[in-house]
Every structure is written in structure tokens, then in C-alpha cells.
Amino acid sequence: MTLKPTFRKLLAALLCLGAIGSLQATPATLIRAGDLKAEAFIDATNVTSLPADTALTVLESKGGWSRVRTADGKTGWVRLLNVRVAAAASPAGSTLAAIGGVVRTGTTKGAATTGVKGLSKEDIARSQPNPREVARLDTFRSKPAQINKFASARKLKARDVPEQNP
């Protein structure tokens, strides 16, 4: 299966949007105690342990992680769901709130959620393709032998399906 050029460009643009949320430093608070990691993954080396209510500056977000700087200048990665962005720092429509997915509920309690909630025309216009990431995605493509083995094991039959045009 190959990707159509239009879909490939859209996919590359969406991959680039992760960098848009990192364009500004944002004040935040760590809502529960956690480790400051050297890299954005669970097995990374711990830089230090941070107590709940630690003041932070969010420098960027990557997947489920936020790269932050502490008041004493240490930088590293913490879980995105453990970070509450300051209310004044995330006005409606801010890139970090829209793309990073950290929002306030409007009550005295905050909630954090992740995910892309929608892309504005400006976000898409500012996006840049990343051919290296598209090439990396191609490595996840199934080989015909794998596809046939999977289909055969489940007694699936080939069918012609007309292409759907949006």
C-alpha cells in the first residue's frame, strides 16, 4: 500500500505541528510530585525529583512529555499530564493550549488532557514538511508477505473496493 502524494503532504504537515507548541516558554506548575528526566521517555535518567506545586517554565511539548525549566535553572522532561499551565499564560486560542492540549476546566480544579483538538488555517499554513519523519513512517509499512499471512490466518478474502473520493 502506498500513500497518495496529497495524503503524504498532509501527514508531513501534521507531524510538523508538534514543533509549533514549542515556540514560546509558558509558566506552569507541577501538580503532583515527579521526576525530572534527562530525555522524554520513562526509562531516561532522572535529573532530580520535583515536589508537587513546583513552579516551572514549559519550553516545549513532545508526545506525552513537556520539557521544562525549574526556578533554579534545571531543565528536563516531565509528564505532560502532571503539568498545569498558568491560566493567564494560556488564553483561548494559544498554540500551546490548542495543540499541546493542556486546558483549564473553568472551575477551581484544573484538568489536563492531551490530543490535537483542531488545527486552524494559520497552523496548517505555518507547518513545514518533514521528509525524514515521513521516511520513518514508511518503515512501519507491512510487507506483502506479512499481509498475506495475516489474512490467511483469519480466512480473509480479497475484494475490490472502489476508491472513495472526498
N, C-alpha and C positions, 0 to 999 in steps of 0.2 A: 504494500500500500504506500503510495506517495502522496505528499501533501500538495495541494494546489498552490501555485505561487501567491495568490491573494491571501489564502489562509496562512501560509508560511510568513508573509509580511505582518499580518495581524498578530500572529503568535509571537514574532520577534518584538513587535511594539509592546505587547503586554508584558513580556519579560523585562523590558527596559523600564517599565513603570515602577518597579521596586526601587530604583535609584532616585525617583522623584521625591519620595518621602524623606530622603536624607538631605535635602537641600538646606534645611535650617535646624539650628540647635533649639531644643524645646525644653523648658523647665518641667520637671516631673518629680514624683515621689514613688519610692519603692513601697508597695502596700503590704508586703509580707517579707520576712527575712529570707535571704537567699544568697547564693554565691555569685561573685563577680568572676566571670570566666574569661580566659585569655582569647578564646575563639567562640564562635556561635554554634556550639554543639555541646551536648550533655556530658561527654567524656573529656572535654577540654580541661586544661589545667586551671585550678582555682587561683585567682589573683588575690582575693580576700573574701571574707564573709561580711555581708552587709546586714545590719539590723532593719527591722520594719521601720517605716517612716523616714528612711534616709532620703535626703534631698539629692536629686540627680539632674543632669542635663542630658537629654536624649540627643545623640548625634546622628543616628541613622537606625533604620529597622531593616531586618533581613529575615524573612520567614517568620518564625515564632520568637525571634530574638530582637533585642534593642541594644545597640552599642551606646554606652553611657559614660559620662564623666562624673565622678563624685566631687564634693566640695573640696576635698584635699588633693584633687588633680589626678586620681587614679582613673584609668579608662579600662573598659572591658565590656563584656556582654552579659545581660541578664534576660530572663524570660520575659517576653512581651506582656504576658498576662499578669505579671507581678508589678507592672508599671502603670501609674495613673498620671496622665498628662495634666498639668495645671489647667484649670478651667479657662483662665484668661489667655492661655497660650494656644488654645485650640478653638478658635472661632469657627462658626459654621462655614464649611467650605474650605477649611485649611487643608493643605495637601496631606499633612501627617494624619489628621483625623479621618480624612476621606479614604486615603489609601492604606495607611498603617492600621486603621480600624480601631483606634482607641477612642472611645467616646464616653461622655458623661450621660447619665440617665435622666438628669433633671431633678433628681431627688438628692437628699443629703448623703446617700450612699452612691458610690461610683461603681460602674461595671466596665469591664474590659472585654472586648471581643475582637476577633481577627477576621480578616477577609476583605476582599475587594467589594465595595458597596456600589460601585458605579464609576464610570470614567467620564469626565467632561470632555468637550471638544478640545479644550486647551491642553488637557493631559495627553490626549492622543496626538495632538499636533506637536507637542514638545518631545514625544517619545522618539527614541533612536533605535534602529535595528541592532541586534547583537548576533552576528553570524556565528560566533563561537558557541553561543548557547543553543542556537538552532542546530548546529552540527552535533552538539552534545545530546540534544533531544533525539536526533536521528539514531544514536547508538542504542536507544531503548526500543527501537522498532523490532518487532518479531520477525524471525526468519521464516520463509515459506514452509520449511520442514517442521518447525515448531507449531505453526498454524495448523498444518495438516494433521499432525499428531494429536493436537488438542481437539480438533473437530472430529477426528476418527474415534477417539476415546469416548466422546459424548454422542456418537452416532448422528452428527450433524450433516446435513446435505447442502450442497452448493445451490444457490438460487440467484437468478439475475434480478437485480433490483434497479429500477431506473434512477438516475441521478436526480436529486432534488435541487432545484434552483430557488434561492431565496427571493 
